[in-house]
């Protein structure tokens, strides 16, 4: 469902990050992607380091709680393995872009960016005057990914998806997308979701696939916790181009699926 | 009673925590701000409402989060909302009293940079970027900034303005008609800087015990203005140190790492 050149969002705000699906993009050797996400973290570092992306649209790119994303920095600072164009926003702006995308409105508005240098470098941040009050507001174009990929806790047999905890912008990112893929921890007979829970009905989702543990090393609330040691060790792996390539070749390209990836890591990552 | 030994970082966190008014609704960044805001909640400001940009409202973490969206924040929150909601209804909606930010660079008017060092198109250091900071700096009633003081961080000219303090000083922030009044204090490992009421330039108004004014000016990349009689920050109390150290110990144990 993901094609070369697509605008792709693998969303997740430190929780429920679709690592399993991201690895599959690396295995399939996807190229020339525009990657979108508020918080590109380790999975985007891996995709960028493997040359899958031409462009990154984002608002905060770091290894949460650890520091820099070395592959992202190498691509931006040195053009390795290939130059990476960046389009940079703030979280509030990205959230407004997804919300507009979900509503199929042309743009989102926010009270933001005034006085900052971001509009000088990001032509997609412009200013408008409120037609009612005259207030100067920022306008950002709707974001409508070709494909959004998210990970959630469960789906039922019809493909309705339930998620909870820190839910980020995943609902908006799915509704904004032309196609969507949801990986889940498990498929259950009944979701038993309370009436106001975050449920994505099956008919707004392109495909549901079970990838147990598919958010590792991030976490899935109610299933497993974040593997902080992985994030710390990633800092060392990603610092060096050769070590990074060897790691991907062994653990991602050298395995056929996420289960294989997890097995290949046994002994290689201590569990926090 | 003899003073317990403490580090400059502990003094910074404790001094920052003292600035949090009990009951304030506080939008908190990860790292130093998170440690200070939680210390405030665990000491003299128990009714402080902590909000992290992951959408966790009224969170009461037992240990400091490693990432902005740790499960601990969701599990101990009064409410967890989406990112669209936290940034629109809550932050831009003007419901936050106090924003608490860190930074890589700051200038004399408390504008901050967390984007790049060097030219934007060919940076020498690519930093993580804006995150929630620009709208926190614009929309919160007031802003506290905490970072370590050095010539690398306290610069004459920012390489990039990620978030606005007082722009070019004077009334230049007012002209932007931002909802919040801007930074009210910068708390460092050496002292406390507050904006001049008229020029809005940061003035060294307090030095931490054992720190000289000369040390603070030497760690600043512009000619730092100093109050006529800078105060000496009260040293950490026994209680403040105990609570902070317990918090950091619990955090290190929970994460299996060094906080």
Boltz contact constraints between the chains, C-beta under 6 A:
constraints:
  - contact:
      token1: [A, 13]
      token2: [B, 54]
      max_distance: 6.0
  - contact:
      token1: [A, 13]
      token2: [B, 69]
      max_distance: 6.0
  - contact:
      token1: [A, 14]
      token2: [B, 67]
      max_distance: 6.0
  - contact:
      token1: [A, 14]
      token2: [B, 68]
      max_distance: 6.0
  - contact:
      token1: [A, 14]
      token2: [B, 69]
      max_distance: 6.0
  - contact:
      token1: [A, 15]
      token2: [B, 69]
      max_distance: 6.0
  - contact:
      token1: [A, 59]
      token2: [B, 130]
      max_distance: 6.0
  - contact:
      token1: [A, 60]
      token2: [B, 128]
      max_distance: 6.0
  - contact:
      token1: [A, 60]
      token2: [B, 129]
      max_distance: 6.0
  - contact:
      token1: [A, 60]
      token2: [B, 131]
      max_distance: 6.0
  - contact:
      token1: [A, 61]
      token2: [B, 128]
      max_distance: 6.0
  - contact:
      token1: [A, 61]
      token2: [B, 129]
      max_distance: 6.0
  - contact:
      token1: [A, 62]
      token2: [B, 128]
      max_distance: 6.0
  - contact:
      token1: [A, 64]
      token2: [B, 67]
      max_distance: 6.0
  - contact:
      token1: [A, 65]
      token2: [B, 66]
      max_distance: 6.0
  - contact:
      token1: [A, 65]
      token2: [B, 67]
      max_distance: 6.0
  - contact:
      token1: [A, 73]
      token2: [B, 126]
      max_distance: 6.0
  - contact:
      token1: [A, 76]
      token2: [B, 126]
      max_distance: 6.0
  - contact:
      token1: [A, 77]
      token2: [B, 126]
      max_distance: 6.0
  - contact:
      token1: [A, 88]
      token2: [B, 129]
      max_distance: 6.0
  - contact:
      token1: [A, 90]
      token2: [B, 130]
      max_distance: 6.0
  - contact:
      token1: [A, 90]
      token2: [B, 134]
      max_distance: 6.0
  - contact:
      token1: [A, 91]
      token2: [B, 131]
      max_distance: 6.0
  - contact:
      token1: [A, 91]
      token2: [B, 132]
      max_distance: 6.0
  - contact:
      token1: [A, 92]
      token2: [B, 87]
      max_distance: 6.0
  - contact:
      token1: [A, 92]
      token2: [B, 135]
      max_distance: 6.0
  - contact:
      token1: [A, 95]
      token2: [B, 83]
      max_distance: 6.0
  - contact:
      token1: [A, 95]
      token2: [B, 84]
      max_distance: 6.0
  - contact:
      token1: [A, 95]
      token2: [B, 87]
      max_distance: 6.0
  - contact:
      token1: [A, 99]
      token2: [B, 84]
      max_distance: 6.0
  - contact:
      token1: [A, 111]
      token2: [B, 92]
      max_distance: 6.0
  - contact:
      token1: [A, 112]
      token2: [B, 134]
      max_distance: 6.0
  - contact:
      token1: [A, 112]
      token2: [B, 135]
      max_distance: 6.0
  - contact:
      token1: [A, 114]
      token2: [B, 176]
      max_distance: 6.0
  - contact:
      token1: [A, 115]
      token2: [B, 164]
      max_distance: 6.0
  - contact:
      token1: [A, 115]
      token2: [B, 167]
      max_distance: 6.0
  - contact:
      token1: [A, 115]
      token2: [B, 176]
      max_distance: 6.0
  - contact:
      token1: [A, 116]
      token2: [B, 134]
      max_distance: 6.0
  - contact:
      token1: [A, 116]
      token2: [B, 161]
      max_distance: 6.0
  - contact:
      token1: [A, 117]
      token2: [B, 160]
      max_distance: 6.0
  - contact:
      token1: [A, 117]
      token2: [B, 161]
      max_distance: 6.0
  - contact:
      token1: [A, 121]
      token2: [B, 120]
      max_distance: 6.0
  - contact:
      token1: [A, 165]
      token2: [B, 74]
      max_distance: 6.0
  - contact:
      token1: [A, 166]
      token2: [B, 54]
      max_distance: 6.0
  - contact:
      token1: [A, 166]
      token2: [B, 69]
      max_distance: 6.0
  - contact:
      token1: [A, 166]
      token2: [B, 74]
      max_distance: 6.0
  - contact:
      token1: [A, 167]
      token2: [B, 82]
      max_distance: 6.0
  - contact:
      token1: [A, 168]
      token2: [B, 83]
      max_distance: 6.0
  - contact:
      token1: [A, 169]
      token2: [B, 83]
      max_distance: 6.0
  - contact:
      token1: [A, 172]
      token2: [B, 84]
      max_distance: 6.0
  - contact:
      token1: [A, 219]
      token2: [B, 71]
      max_distance: 6.0
  - contact:
      token1: [A, 221]
      token2: [B, 71]
      max_distance: 6.0
  - contact:
      token1: [A, 228]
      token2: [B, 66]
      max_distance: 6.0
  - contact:
      token1: [A, 228]
      token2: [B, 255]
      max_distance: 6.0
  - contact:
      token1: [A, 228]
      token2: [B, 257]
      max_distance: 6.0
  - contact:
      token1: [A, 272]
      token2: [B, 256]
      max_distance: 6.0
